[in-house]
């Protein structure tokens, strides 16, 4: 899958969790071969998303790259890093994490799990 295709898919799902469902909408993007994933949370009508990046999905080198690239945007919690971001930032950050942090190939693909509630 090409970068432009992925970004459109990311954006489409992020728009969905901001415009449909209820107050606890979530989308998880997972690269199936590695199991690496990130998740986004929002509610219908919200103007911003929360990106939730589970610490358990990162090795030591990935963690360093993540902090170097996105500090001070991310706030650290016990089990994850989070940030409040715009829709445009969401698709850009998702692509950056998979390519620049997890170092996946140019043509990686991903699976999506959507929960609207």
N, CA, C and O atoms as a GROMACS GRO file, in nm:
protein
  468
    1UNK      N    1   0.085  -0.118   0.000
    1UNK     CA    2   0.000   0.000   0.000
    1UNK      C    3   0.090   0.124   0.000
    1UNK      O    4   0.193   0.128   0.067
    2UNK      N    5   0.049   0.224  -0.074
    2UNK     CA    6   0.128   0.348  -0.084
    2UNK      C    7   0.094   0.446   0.029
    2UNK      O    8  -0.013   0.441   0.089
    3UNK      N    9   0.190   0.535   0.055
    3UNK     CA   10   0.176   0.633   0.162
    3UNK      C   11   0.048   0.716   0.149
    3UNK      O   12  -0.024   0.733   0.247
    4UNK      N   13   0.019   0.766   0.030
    4UNK     CA   14  -0.100   0.847   0.010
    4UNK      C   15  -0.228   0.770   0.039
    4UNK      O   16  -0.323   0.825   0.096
    5UNK      N   17  -0.230   0.642   0.001
    5UNK     CA   18  -0.346   0.558   0.030
    5UNK      C   19  -0.364   0.540   0.180
    5UNK      O   20  -0.475   0.551   0.232
    6UNK      N   21  -0.254   0.513   0.249
    6UNK     CA   22  -0.261   0.493   0.394
    6UNK      C   23  -0.312   0.619   0.463
    6UNK      O   24  -0.398   0.611   0.551
    7UNK      N   25  -0.259   0.734   0.425
    7UNK     CA   26  -0.300   0.859   0.490
    7UNK      C   27  -0.449   0.886   0.470
    7UNK      O   28  -0.516   0.934   0.561
    8UNK      N   29  -0.500   0.854   0.352
    8UNK     CA   30  -0.644   0.872   0.328
    8UNK      C   31  -0.726   0.779   0.416
    8UNK      O   32  -0.830   0.819   0.469
    9UNK      N   33  -0.680   0.656   0.431
    9UNK     CA   34  -0.750   0.561   0.517
    9UNK      C   35  -0.744   0.605   0.662
    9UNK      O   36  -0.845   0.604   0.732
   10UNK      N   37  -0.624   0.645   0.708
   10UNK     CA   38  -0.612   0.697   0.845
   10UNK      C   39  -0.712   0.810   0.866
   10UNK      O   40  -0.789   0.809   0.962
   11UNK      N   41  -0.710   0.906   0.776
   11UNK     CA   42  -0.795   1.024   0.790
   11UNK      C   43  -0.943   0.986   0.789
   11UNK      O   44  -1.021   1.041   0.867
   12UNK      N   45  -0.982   0.895   0.704
   12UNK     CA   46  -1.122   0.854   0.696
   12UNK      C   47  -1.170   0.795   0.828
   12UNK      O   48  -1.278   0.830   0.877
   13UNK      N   49  -1.091   0.706   0.887
   13UNK     CA   50  -1.130   0.646   1.014
   13UNK      C   51  -1.128   0.748   1.127
   13UNK      O   52  -1.213   0.744   1.216
   14UNK      N   53  -1.031   0.839   1.125
   14UNK     CA   54  -1.026   0.943   1.229
   14UNK      C   55  -1.147   1.036   1.217
   14UNK      O   56  -1.205   1.075   1.319
   15UNK      N   57  -1.185   1.071   1.096
   15UNK     CA   58  -1.307   1.151   1.076
   15UNK      C   59  -1.430   1.078   1.130
   15UNK      O   60  -1.518   1.140   1.189
   16UNK      N   61  -1.434   0.947   1.109
   16UNK     CA   62  -1.547   0.868   1.156
   16UNK      C   63  -1.561   0.875   1.307
   16UNK      O   64  -1.672   0.894   1.357
   17UNK      N   65  -1.451   0.859   1.380
   17UNK     CA   66  -1.464   0.862   1.527
   17UNK      C   67  -1.493   1.001   1.581
   17UNK      O   68  -1.534   1.017   1.696
   18UNK      N   69  -1.473   1.103   1.497
   18UNK     CA   70  -1.505   1.240   1.539
   18UNK      C   71  -1.647   1.281   1.499
   18UNK      O   72  -1.700   1.380   1.549
   19UNK      N   73  -1.710   1.205   1.409
   19UNK     CA   74  -1.840   1.249   1.357
   19UNK      C   75  -1.953   1.149   1.376
   19UNK      O   76  -2.069   1.183   1.355
   20UNK      N   77  -1.922   1.027   1.416
   20UNK     CA   78  -2.025   0.925   1.434
   20UNK      C   79  -2.016   0.866   1.574
   20UNK      O   80  -1.930   0.905   1.653
   21UNK      N   81  -2.104   0.771   1.604
   21UNK     CA   82  -2.098   0.701   1.731
   21UNK      C   83  -2.140   0.787   1.848
   21UNK      O   84  -2.235   0.866   1.839
   22UNK      N   85  -2.068   0.771   1.959
   22UNK     CA   86  -2.104   0.840   2.081
   22UNK      C   87  -1.985   0.907   2.146
   22UNK      O   88  -1.908   0.977   2.081
   23UNK      N   89  -1.972   0.886   2.278
   23UNK     CA   90  -1.869   0.956   2.356
   23UNK      C   91  -1.740   0.876   2.373
   23UNK      O   92  -1.641   0.930   2.422
   24UNK      N   93  -1.741   0.750   2.335
   24UNK     CA   94  -1.623   0.664   2.356
   24UNK      C   95  -1.583   0.593   2.229
   24UNK      O   96  -1.578   0.470   2.225
   25UNK      N   97  -1.555   0.668   2.125
   25UNK     CA   98  -1.516   0.611   1.997
   25UNK      C   99  -1.366   0.586   1.994
   25UNK      O  100  -1.287   0.660   2.053
   26UNK      N  101  -1.328   0.479   1.925
   26UNK     CA  102  -1.187   0.442   1.921
   26UNK      C  103  -1.156   0.374   1.788
   26UNK      O  104  -1.239   0.301   1.733
   27UNK      N  105  -1.037   0.400   1.738
   27UNK     CA  106  -0.986   0.326   1.623
   27UNK      C  107  -0.843   0.283   1.654
   27UNK      O  108  -0.762   0.361   1.706
   28UNK      N  109  -0.814   0.157   1.622
   28UNK     CA  110  -0.680   0.102   1.644
   28UNK      C  111  -0.624   0.062   1.508
   28UNK      O  112  -0.689  -0.011   1.432
   29UNK      N  113  -0.504   0.110   1.478
   29UNK     CA  114  -0.434   0.074   1.356
   29UNK      C  115  -0.319  -0.020   1.395
   29UNK      O  116  -0.235   0.014   1.478
   30UNK      N  117  -0.317  -0.139   1.334
   30UNK     CA  118  -0.218  -0.241   1.368
   30UNK      C  119  -0.148  -0.292   1.243
   30UNK      O  120  -0.213  -0.322   1.143
   31UNK      N  121  -0.016  -0.301   1.249
   31UNK     CA  122   0.060  -0.363   1.142
   31UNK      C  123   0.063  -0.512   1.176
   31UNK      O  124   0.124  -0.551   1.276
   32UNK      N  125  -0.002  -0.597   1.095
   32UNK     CA  126  -0.024  -0.737   1.134
   32UNK      C  127   0.102  -0.823   1.150
   32UNK      O  128   0.102  -0.914   1.233
   33UNK      N  129   0.206  -0.798   1.075
   33UNK     CA  130   0.326  -0.882   1.084
   33UNK      C  131   0.402  -0.860   1.214
   33UNK      O  132   0.453  -0.955   1.273
   34UNK      N  133   0.410  -0.735   1.259
   34UNK     CA  134   0.484  -0.704   1.381
   34UNK      C  135   0.394  -0.695   1.504
   34UNK      O  136   0.441  -0.709   1.616
   35UNK      N  137   0.265  -0.672   1.482
   35UNK     CA  138   0.173  -0.651   1.594
   35UNK      C  139   0.181  -0.511   1.651
   35UNK      O  140   0.114  -0.481   1.750
   36UNK      N  141   0.261  -0.424   1.591
   36UNK     CA  142   0.276  -0.286   1.638
   36UNK      C  143   0.146  -0.210   1.611
   36UNK      O  144   0.085  -0.224   1.505
   37UNK      N  145   0.105  -0.129   1.708
   37UNK     CA  146  -0.022  -0.057   1.692
   37UNK      C  147  -0.022   0.077   1.763
   37UNK      O  148   0.058   0.102   1.853
   38UNK      N  149  -0.115   0.161   1.719
   38UNK     CA  150  -0.145   0.288   1.786
   38UNK      C  151  -0.297   0.302   1.786
   38UNK      O  152  -0.366   0.241   1.704
   39UNK      N  153  -0.347   0.383   1.876
   39UNK     CA  154  -0.491   0.400   1.882
   39UNK      C  155  -0.527   0.547   1.901
   39UNK      O  156  -0.450   0.626   1.955
   40UNK      N  157  -0.647   0.579   1.854
   40UNK     CA  158  -0.700   0.714   1.863
   40UNK      C  159  -0.836   0.707   1.929
   40UNK      O  160  -0.912   0.612   1.909
   41UNK      N  161  -0.867   0.809   2.008
   41UNK     CA  162  -0.993   0.817   2.082
   41UNK      C  163  -1.056   0.952   2.053
   41UNK      O  164  -0.987   1.053   2.045
   42UNK      N  165  -1.187   0.952   2.038
   42UNK     CA  166  -1.260   1.077   2.019
   42UNK      C  167  -1.408   1.053   2.048
   42UNK      O  168  -1.448   0.941   2.082
   43UNK      N  169  -1.486   1.155   2.034
   43UNK     CA  170  -1.631   1.146   2.053
   43UNK      C  171  -1.698   1.223   1.940
   43UNK      O  172  -1.642   1.317   1.884
   44UNK      N  173  -1.820   1.182   1.909
   44UNK     CA  174  -1.895   1.251   1.804
   44UNK      C  175  -1.902   1.400   1.838
   44UNK      O  176  -1.943   1.437   1.948
   45UNK      N  177  -1.863   1.483   1.743
   45UNK     CA  178  -1.868   1.627   1.760
   45UNK      C  179  -1.741   1.690   1.816
   45UNK      O  180  -1.730   1.812   1.818
   46UNK      N  181  -1.646   1.608   1.860
   46UNK     CA  182  -1.520   1.664   1.910
   46UNK      C  183  -1.441   1.728   1.797
   46UNK      O  184  -1.449   1.685   1.682
   47UNK      N  185  -1.366   1.830   1.831
   47UNK     CA  186  -1.279   1.898   1.734
   47UNK      C  187  -1.138   1.843   1.736
   47UNK      O  188  -1.060   1.868   1.643
   48UNK      N  189  -1.104   1.768   1.841
   48UNK     CA  190  -0.969   1.712   1.854
   48UNK      C  191  -0.976   1.562   1.884
   48UNK      O  192  -1.079   1.511   1.928
   49UNK      N  193  -0.868   1.496   1.858
   49UNK     CA  194  -0.850   1.353   1.885
   49UNK      C  195  -0.751   1.336   1.999
   49UNK      O  196  -0.672   1.426   2.028
   50UNK      N  197  -0.756   1.223   2.062
   50UNK     CA  198  -0.650   1.184   2.155
   50UNK      C  199  -0.579   1.066   2.091
   50UNK      O  200  -0.640   0.964   2.059
   51UNK      N  201  -0.448   1.080   2.073
   51UNK     CA  202  -0.369   0.966   2.029
   51UNK      C  203  -0.318   0.899   2.156
   51UNK      O  204  -0.264   0.965   2.245
   52UNK      N  205  -0.334   0.770   2.162
   52UNK     CA  206  -0.291   0.691   2.276
   52UNK      C  207  -0.192   0.588   2.224
   52UNK      O  208  -0.228   0.500   2.145
   53UNK      N  209  -0.069   0.598   2.268
   53UNK     CA  210   0.038   0.513   2.218
   53UNK      C  211   0.084   0.422   2.332
   53UNK      O  212   0.157   0.467   2.421
   54UNK      N  213   0.041   0.297   2.330
   54UNK     CA  214   0.075   0.204   2.439
   54UNK      C  215   0.224   0.178   2.449
   54UNK      O  216   0.289   0.147   2.348
   55UNK      N  217   0.279   0.190   2.568
   55UNK     CA  218   0.423   0.169   2.587
   55UNK      C  219   0.466   0.027   2.556
   55UNK      O  220   0.579   0.005   2.512
   56UNK      N  221   0.378  -0.069   2.578
   56UNK     CA  222   0.412  -0.210   2.557
   56UNK      C  223   0.440  -0.247   2.414
   56UNK      O  224   0.494  -0.354   2.386
   57UNK      N  225   0.404  -0.159   2.321
   57UNK     CA  226   0.426  -0.193   2.180
   57UNK      C  227   0.558  -0.138   2.127
   57UNK      O  228   0.583  -0.143   2.006
   58UNK      N  229   0.644  -0.085   2.214
   58UNK     CA  230   0.770  -0.023   2.173
   58UNK      C  231   0.889  -0.092   2.237
   58UNK      O  232   0.886  -0.128   2.355
   59UNK      N  233   0.994  -0.112   2.158
   59UNK     CA  234   1.120  -0.156   2.217
   59UNK      C  235   1.200  -0.031   2.257
   59UNK      O  236   1.155   0.081   2.236
   60UNK      N  237   1.316  -0.051   2.314
   60UNK     CA  238   1.396   0.060   2.366
   60UNK      C  239   1.434   0.162   2.258
   60UNK      O  240   1.425   0.283   2.282
   61UNK      N  241   1.475   0.116   2.142
   61UNK     CA  242   1.515   0.206   2.034
   61UNK      C  243   1.395   0.284   1.979
   61UNK      O  244   1.405   0.404   1.951
   62UNK      N  245   1.281   0.216   1.966
   62UNK     CA  246   1.160   0.282   1.917
   62UNK      C  247   1.114   0.389   2.016
   62UNK      O  248   1.072   0.498   1.977
   63UNK      N  249   1.124   0.357   2.143
   63UNK     CA  250   1.084   0.453   2.246
   63UNK      C  251   1.169   0.580   2.236
   63UNK      O  252   1.117   0.691   2.243
   64UNK      N  253   1.301   0.562   2.218
   64UNK     CA  254   1.390   0.677   2.205
   64UNK      C  255   1.354   0.761   2.082
   64UNK      O  256   1.346   0.884   2.090
   65UNK      N  257   1.330   0.694   1.968
   65UNK     CA  258   1.292   0.767   1.847
   65UNK      C  259   1.159   0.842   1.868
   65UNK      O  260   1.144   0.957   1.824
   66UNK      N  261   1.065   0.778   1.934
   66UNK     CA  262   0.935   0.841   1.958
   66UNK      C  263   0.952   0.968   2.043
   66UNK      O  264   0.897   1.073   2.009
   67UNK      N  265   1.024   0.957   2.150
   67UNK     CA  266   1.043   1.072   2.240
   67UNK      C  267   1.123   1.181   2.171
   67UNK      O  268   1.088   1.299   2.182
   68UNK      N  269   1.229   1.144   2.099
   68UNK     CA  270   1.310   1.244   2.028
   68UNK      C  271   1.225   1.319   1.925
   68UNK      O  272   1.240   1.440   1.909
   69UNK      N  273   1.138   1.248   1.856
   69UNK     CA  274   1.059   1.310   1.748
   69UNK      C  275   0.939   1.390   1.797
   69UNK      O  276   0.909   1.496   1.743
   70UNK      N  277   0.870   1.340   1.899
   70UNK     CA  278   0.742   1.400   1.937
   70UNK      C  279   0.741   1.471   2.072
   70UNK      O  280   0.636   1.520   2.114
   71UNK      N  281   0.853   1.477   2.142
   71UNK     CA  282   0.858   1.553   2.266
   71UNK      C  283   0.857   1.701   2.230
   71UNK      O  284   0.929   1.736   2.137
   72UNK      N  285   0.786   1.788   2.290
   72UNK     CA  286   0.702   1.776   2.409
   72UNK      C  287   0.554   1.756   2.379
   72UNK      O  288   0.471   1.774   2.468
   73UNK      N  289   0.518   1.719   2.257
   73UNK     CA  290   0.378   1.697   2.222
   73UNK      C  291   0.313   1.590   2.310
   73UNK      O  292   0.198   1.605   2.353
   74UNK      N  293   0.387   1.482   2.336
   74UNK     CA  294   0.330   1.368   2.409
   74UNK      C  295   0.341   1.386   2.559
   74UNK      O  296   0.442   1.434   2.611
   75UNK      N  297   0.235   1.347   2.627
   75UNK     CA  298   0.235   1.344   2.774
   75UNK      C  299   0.248   1.198   2.815
   75UNK      O  300   0.177   1.112   2.763
   76UNK      N  301   0.338   1.170   2.909
   76UNK     CA  302   0.363   1.032   2.950
   76UNK      C  303   0.274   0.992   3.067
   76UNK      O  304   0.261   1.066   3.165
   77UNK      N  305   0.213   0.875   3.055
   77UNK     CA  306   0.133   0.815   3.161
   77UNK      C  307   0.193   0.680   3.195
   77UNK      O  308   0.291   0.639   3.132
   78UNK      N  309   0.137   0.608   3.293
   78UNK     CA  310   0.193   0.479   3.336
   78UNK      C  311   0.208   0.380   3.221
   78UNK      O  312   0.312   0.315   3.209
   79UNK      N  313   0.105   0.367   3.137
   79UNK     CA  314   0.106   0.263   3.035
   79UNK      C  315   0.107   0.315   2.892
   79UNK      O  316   0.107   0.236   2.797
   80UNK      N  317   0.108   0.448   2.875
   80UNK     CA  318   0.102   0.501   2.738
   80UNK      C  319   0.152   0.645   2.734
   80UNK      O  320   0.175   0.709   2.837
   81UNK      N  321   0.169   0.693   2.612
   81UNK     CA  322   0.189   0.834   2.585
   81UNK      C  323   0.061   0.883   2.517
   81UNK      O  324   0.000   0.810   2.439
   82UNK      N  325   0.022   1.006   2.546
   82UNK     CA  326  -0.099   1.061   2.486
   82UNK      C  327  -0.075   1.205   2.445
   82UNK      O  328   0.010   1.275   2.500
   83UNK      N  329  -0.154   1.247   2.347
   83UNK     CA  330  -0.153   1.387   2.305
   83UNK      C  331  -0.289   1.419   2.245
   83UNK      O  332  -0.354   1.334   2.185
   84UNK      N  333  -0.330   1.542   2.262
   84UNK     CA  334  -0.452   1.592   2.200
   84UNK      C  335  -0.409   1.658   2.069
   84UNK      O  336  -0.326   1.750   2.068
   85UNK      N  337  -0.465   1.611   1.958
   85UNK     CA  338  -0.419   1.655   1.826
   85UNK      C  339  -0.538   1.680   1.733
   85UNK      O  340  -0.650   1.639   1.760
   86UNK      N  341  -0.510   1.749   1.623
   86UNK     CA  342  -0.612   1.774   1.522
   86UNK      C  343  -0.625   1.655   1.428
   86UNK      O  344  -0.541   1.565   1.429
   87UNK      N  345  -0.729   1.656   1.348
   87UNK     CA  346  -0.750   1.552   1.248
   87UNK      C  347  -0.631   1.545   1.151
   87UNK      O  348  -0.581   1.436   1.123
   88UNK      N  349  -0.587   1.658   1.101
   88UNK     CA  350  -0.473   1.660   1.009
   88UNK      C  351  -0.348   1.603   1.075
   88UNK      O  352  -0.275   1.525   1.013
   89UNK      N  353  -0.322   1.641   1.198
   89UNK     CA  354  -0.206   1.588   1.268
   89UNK      C  355  -0.217   1.437   1.286
   89UNK      O  356  -0.116   1.366   1.280
   90UNK      N  357  -0.338   1.387   1.306
   90UNK     CA  358  -0.358   1.245   1.331
   90UNK      C  359  -0.306   1.156   1.220
   90UNK      O  360  -0.232   1.061   1.246
   91UNK      N  361  -0.343   1.187   1.096
   91UNK     CA  362  -0.297   1.102   0.986
   91UNK      C  363  -0.147   1.116   0.962
   91UNK      O  364  -0.081   1.019   0.926
   92UNK      N  365  -0.093   1.235   0.983
   92UNK     CA  366   0.051   1.257   0.967
   92UNK      C  367   0.129   1.183   1.074
   92UNK      O  368   0.229   1.117   1.045
   93UNK      N  369   0.084   1.193   1.199
   93UNK     CA  370   0.153   1.126   1.310
   93UNK      C  371   0.142   0.975   1.297
   93UNK      O  372   0.240   0.904   1.324
   94UNK      N  373   0.027   0.924   1.258
   94UNK     CA  374   0.012   0.778   1.241
   94UNK      C  375   0.113   0.727   1.140
   94UNK      O  376   0.184   0.629   1.166
   95UNK      N  377   0.121   0.791   1.026
   95UNK     CA  378   0.216   0.750   0.922
   95UNK      C  379   0.360   0.761   0.974
   95UNK      O  380   0.441   0.672   0.951
   96UNK      N  381   0.391   0.867   1.044
   96UNK     CA  382   0.525   0.888   1.096
   96UNK      C  383   0.564   0.780   1.198
   96UNK      O  384   0.677   0.732   1.198
   97UNK      N  385   0.471   0.743   1.284
   97UNK     CA  386   0.503   0.641   1.384
   97UNK      C  387   0.533   0.508   1.316
   97UNK      O  388   0.632   0.442   1.349
   98UNK      N  389   0.448   0.468   1.222
   98UNK     CA  390   0.472   0.340   1.155
   98UNK      C  391   0.601   0.341   1.072
   98UNK      O  392   0.674   0.242   1.071
   99UNK      N  393   0.629   0.450   1.002
   99UNK     CA  394   0.747   0.456   0.915
   99UNK      C  395   0.874   0.496   0.989
   99UNK      O  396   0.977   0.429   0.976
  100UNK      N  397   0.868   0.604   1.067
  100UNK     CA  398   0.989   0.662   1.126
  100UNK      C  399   1.023   0.607   1.264
  100UNK      O  400   1.139   0.612   1.306
  101UNK      N  401   0.925   0.556   1.336
  101UNK     CA  402   0.950   0.504   1.470
  101UNK      C  403   0.961   0.352   1.467
  101UNK      O  404   1.057   0.295   1.520
  102UNK      N  405   0.862   0.285   1.405
  102UNK     CA  406   0.866   0.139   1.394
  102UNK      C  407   0.953   0.092   1.277
  102UNK      O  408   0.984  -0.027   1.267
  103UNK      N  409   0.992   0.185   1.189
  103UNK     CA  410   1.079   0.158   1.074
  103UNK      C  411   1.023   0.051   0.979
  103UNK      O  412   1.095  -0.036   0.931
  104UNK      N  413   0.893   0.060   0.954
  104UNK     CA  414   0.830  -0.032   0.860
  104UNK      C  415   0.864   0.008   0.717
  104UNK      O  416   0.901   0.123   0.691
  105UNK      N  417   0.850  -0.085   0.624
  105UNK     CA  418   0.883  -0.061   0.484
  105UNK      C  419   0.792   0.043   0.422
  105UNK      O  420   0.685   0.074   0.476
  106UNK      N  421   0.834   0.098   0.308
  106UNK     CA  422   0.756   0.198   0.236
  106UNK      C  423   0.617   0.149   0.198
  106UNK      O  424   0.524   0.229   0.185
  107UNK      N  425   0.602   0.020   0.180
  107UNK     CA  426   0.474  -0.033   0.133
  107UNK      C  427   0.400  -0.114   0.239
  107UNK      O  428   0.323  -0.203   0.205
  108UNK      N  429   0.422  -0.085   0.366
  108UNK     CA  430   0.354  -0.159   0.473
  108UNK      C  431   0.203  -0.142   0.461
  108UNK      O  432   0.153  -0.046   0.402
  109UNK      N  433   0.132  -0.236   0.518
  109UNK     CA  434  -0.013  -0.225   0.525
  109UNK      C  435  -0.054  -0.239   0.671
  109UNK      O  436   0.029  -0.273   0.757
  110UNK      N  437  -0.178  -0.214   0.699
  110UNK     CA  438  -0.225  -0.221   0.837
  110UNK      C  439  -0.370  -0.268   0.841
  110UNK      O  440  -0.442  -0.264   0.742
  111UNK      N  441  -0.408  -0.312   0.960
  111UNK     CA  442  -0.545  -0.352   0.986
  111UNK      C  443  -0.608  -0.246   1.075
  111UNK      O  444  -0.539  -0.173   1.146
  112UNK      N  445  -0.739  -0.238   1.069
  112UNK     CA  446  -0.810  -0.136   1.146
  112UNK      C  447  -0.920  -0.200   1.228
  112UNK      O  448  -0.994  -0.286   1.179
  113UNK      N  449  -0.932  -0.157   1.352
  113UNK     CA  450  -1.042  -0.199   1.438
  113UNK      C  451  -1.112  -0.072   1.485
  113UNK      O  452  -1.052   0.014   1.550
  114UNK      N  453  -1.240  -0.061   1.452
  114UNK     CA  454  -1.319   0.058   1.482
  114UNK      C  455  -1.424   0.024   1.587
  114UNK      O  456  -1.491  -0.078   1.577
  115UNK      N  457  -1.436   0.109   1.687
  115UNK     CA  458  -1.538   0.094   1.789
  115UNK      C  459  -1.610   0.226   1.809
  115UNK      O  460  -1.549   0.325   1.849
  116UNK      N  461  -1.738   0.228   1.781
  116UNK     CA  462  -1.820   0.348   1.799
  116UNK      C  463  -1.921   0.321   1.910
  116UNK      O  464  -2.008   0.235   1.896
  117UNK      N  465  -1.908   0.394   2.020
  117UNK     CA  466  -2.003   0.372   2.129
  117UNK      C  467  -2.028   0.499   2.208
  117UNK      O  468  -2.106   0.498   2.304
   0.00000   0.00000   0.00000
